[in-house]
Amino acid sequence: SVSDGMVERYQTVSSPLLMISRQLQRSIIKQLKDQRKGGKMTGLLMGRKLDARALHRNDGKVFYKNNLPNDIPELAVGLLLDESGSMHSSNRATYARASAIILYDFCQSLDIPVMVYGHSTGHNDNVELYSYAEFDSIDNNDKYRMMDIGARGCNRDGAALRYVAERLSKRPETVKILILVSDGQPNGR
């Protein structure tokens, strides 16, 4: 569930993070359009075709190639966040939350299916998974749920990675990307 406090905290911290997401979207959209359209790529250091109009350049970028139009492969993204106690140090959990907000907004804006999970351990060192965003959101409040990301218990990365990878592998998209945000200090039995 999403509380009013989570919505307020999201609105407080999200503005600069969403600006980063928008900048990333602008740069990738241009590249996607260029790839779909095709065309001539000039100013290359190596190649088979010499660009006679670039021979005056002193930096050696005198080659070109023709790019054929390409379809963009379908893409799905899974993000797994380490929520162990060591993520409390140096605001690592805050940075993990920020990366989740940026990636989630980026994917949502470009219609890329995305899921966001966190993990730590509970009693008896059982792996606990926290679902912040699913591929098919029911209530569109996933961005607010991410405000609950924080440092908790210990962590066992292997089981959590396996679970998220299995969920991602069942997606129909051609390209699947799994991103792990961690401090690199596994601590579980």
Secondary structure, 3 states (H helix, E strand, C coil): CCCHHHHHHHHHHHHHHHHHHHHHHHHHHHHHHHHHHCEEEEEECCCCEECHHHCCCCCCCCEEEEECCCCCCCEEEEEEEECCHHHHHHHHHHHHHHHHHHHHHHHHHCCCCEEEEEEEECHHHCEEEEEEECCCCCCCCHHHHHHHCCCCCCECHHHHHHHHHHHHHCCCCCEEEEEEECCCCCECC
